[in-house]
């Protein structure tokens, strides 16, 4: 077996530790499974991971009109989620 050393952001390490505890896996086993799943998807012609922006990039900015302050004006959120 080969050895691989990687560096990951703190948040990713924290999430990984939660999965390890929940699923009773070692770090090595989790990384092996994740890499195997990624390579299988790649072999089958699947698309690699992409962000929501990458997936819907053609929709960003495609609408005309609407309030210019929608993203930061609390008045627009007053009845959000109320039916």
Secondary structure as the mmCIF struct_conf table of DSSP 4:
data_model
#
loop_
_struct_conf.conf_type_id
_struct_conf.id
_struct_conf.beg_label_comp_id
_struct_conf.beg_label_asym_id
_struct_conf.beg_label_seq_id
_struct_conf.end_label_comp_id
_struct_conf.end_label_asym_id
_struct_conf.end_label_seq_id
HELX_RH_AL_P HELX_RH_AL_P1 UNK A 10 UNK A 23
TURN_TY1_P TURN_TY1_P1 UNK A 24 UNK A 24
HELX_RH_AL_P HELX_RH_AL_P2 UNK A 27 UNK A 43
TURN_TY1_P TURN_TY1_P2 UNK A 44 UNK A 45
HELX_LH_PP_P HELX_LH_PP_P1 UNK A 46 UNK A 49
HELX_RH_AL_P HELX_RH_AL_P3 UNK A 52 UNK A 56
TURN_TY1_P TURN_TY1_P3 UNK A 57 UNK A 61
BEND BEND1 UNK A 66 UNK A 66
TURN_TY1_P TURN_TY1_P4 UNK A 68 UNK A 72
HELX_RH_3T_P HELX_RH_3T_P1 UNK A 74 UNK A 77
TURN_TY1_P TURN_TY1_P5 UNK A 78 UNK A 81
#
